[in-house]
Amino acid sequence: MNEYPKQWLAHLKNSIPQEAYGYTISMYCVALEGWRRGLDLKFINSSRSKAHTLFSLSNEDKEHVFSVSRGDKVPKSAIQICINKNLTKEYLLRSDVPAPLGANFNSNATEDEIVTYANKIKYPLVIKPSDGTGGKGVIAKIKSEVEFKKALDYVRNQLNFNDIIVEKHFEGEDFRVYVINNEVIGAIKRVPANVYGNGINTIRELLNQKNKKRNQNPALYRRPIRIDKEMNDMLLNIGYTLDSVPKKNERVFLKSKNNVSVGGDSIDATDELSDEVKQIAVDASNAIPGLVQCGVDLMVNQNSNEGVVLEINSRPHITAQLFPSEGLARDIPKAIIDYYFPNTVSNNKSVESYYYFGVDFVFDSFRKGNANEIMIPKIPDENMQSIMLNASKISTNFDFEKWIWKLALKFNLNGYVEKIAKQKYSISISGNEKSLKKFRDVLKSKSSTDLTIDYIEKEDKEPIKIGFEIIKDKKAKRQKRSLHKKANKISSEENLPKSNDTVDYKKKYDQIKNSTSWKITKPIRKIKEIFKKNQRN
């Protein structure tokens, strides 16, 4: 990312590893917030996608398990109600929460029955699957019977959603409101994919520019607005093609759906929504028994200050609130951890520079079946210091990267080394004062024969990843040789624990930090053998 907007959360700057970009940000940032407060963090292998990986946070008093942003205080009964859109609407209406007029039709309903109902409640209408997610199969603003029949055929016969909901279209704007413990923490307005004309560039060129900008947003990384039939048809309807040049400040919509996943913009609207509309979201949460946290999808007419609840998500992603396309980011992870662990509100242990952790090894280990649980080392609780230095290697036979890696592990230091030119390296290192002094002393003793050292003072201390790694290039395509990755590269002849043992990296880390060079490699070889045996089993 070239530039980090001031409107985003400062404590997340450079604190999210690239392997967590996209939907995985939701899960990662909640885990990061708890871990930075000193809670024990454990990832649990439940054969789920990266973004839905289970994790637990705990202290000496209690433990809570999370999936994305949802914690275990949300009962299964509430989850099941939210999955069923028709049942959700029944609960909303029982509690007098405004929802669009409509009805559910199962697979036994005929086309004639559905069309008759549609004509009865009158257009414009919306068709959507009873159990769909991510906006798939949702078709809005259907204005006639002819359009309705085409939409019905598409949703039922092409997308194979047999159970559907038909409801009145509410004229307004689309909002996602995050509620926890009867409080609205954040709200975003979702706007369909669009570009603004400048009177110079074609729509295709403007789209390419916007996609480059989206790729700099961690939440939208590798999620471009794609050219497809829908885009071409929408442009054709207004007399444009991708090669047309729109007027200056003319907004051209490229998609019909508001979903961020298909190119929509997420605009912070937390301060924009009225108290009355926010109360609708809170009432919707309370309408579902036990639903203490959720995402409420609303259509809002701000002119009349009215809103209707479209659906409720018990496990909403919060990427858009953390990294909105426009407006202020909202710290939903903080609100979640405040609610689940109120005694940690003043417990943030990130001290002078924020620490963070990598998760690629977690995902890789779970995918290969090498572990059922993985513990992340606790955040350092001492007064840590950070230094940066450049080193120029004098001796050509001196393996500086490997040597500095072992040295960092020996003194329990975190950071990285990166080659910046031939025989030249940049090192960022963090640890307690005593360990850093030992590190400096060793470098000083080595500098007269094998290398020269130039210390660099840092005004803005960048976050440090727990562990130490060797970065192989400057484009973030890192071949990591942290303690965990190194385990995959060294052989072993040791005896092995069973595959369902929890992998506790803190123990491995503690084994290594005070060892000699032989002891450094021994536990790592042991981990490698564990992985080999697990794969054979």
Sequence and secondary structure as in RCSB ss.txt:
>XXXX:A:sequence
MNEYPKQWLAHLKNSIPQEAYGYTISMYCVALEGWRRGLDLKFINSSRSKAHTLFSLSNEDKEHVFSVSRGDKVP
KSAIQICINKNLTKEYLLRSDVPAPLGANFNSNATEDEIVTYANKIKYPLVIKPSDGTGGKGVIAKIKSEVEFKK
ALDYVRNQLNFNDIIVEKHFEGEDFRVYVINNEVIGAIKRVPANVYGNGINTIRELLNQKNKKRNQNPALYRRPI
RIDKEMNDMLLNIGYTLDSVPKKNERVFLKSKNNVSVGGDSIDATDELSDEVKQIAVDASNAIPGLVQCGVDLMV
NQNSNEGVVLEINSRPHITAQLFPSEGLARDIPKAIIDYYFPNTVSNNKSVESYYYFGVDFVFDSFRKGNANEIM
IPKIPDENMQSIMLNASKISTNFDFEKWIWKLALKFNLNGYVEKIAKQKYSISISGNEKSLKKFRDVLKSKSSTD
LTIDYIEKEDKEPIKIGFEIIKDKKAKRQKRSLHKKANKISSEENLPKSNDTVDYKKKYDQIKNSTSWKITKPIR
KIKEIFKKNQRN
>XXXX:A:secstr
     TTS GGGTT S GGG TTHHHHHHHHHHHHHTT EEEEE  S  GGG EEEEE SS EEEEETTEETTS 
HHHHHHHH HHHHHHHHHHTT     EEEE TT  HHHHHHHHHHH SSEEEEETT  TTTT EEEE SHHHHHH
HHHIIIIIS   SEEEEE   SEEEEEEEETTEEEEEEEEE SEEE  SSS HHHHHHHHHHHHHTSTTTTT   
   HHHHHHHHHTT  TT    TT EEE  S   GGGT EEEE TTTS HHHHHHHHHHHHHSTT  EEEEEEEE
ETTTTEEEEEEEESS   HHHHS SBS    HHHHHHHHH GGGTT     SS EE   HHHHHHHHHT  SEEE
E     S  EEEEEEEEE  TT  HHHHHHHHHHHTT EEEEEEEETTEEEEEEEE HHHHHHHHHHHHHHHTTT
EEEEEE  SS   EESSEEEE  SSS     SHHHHTTTS        TTSEEEHHHHHHHHHT  HHHHHHHHH
HHHHHHHHHHH 
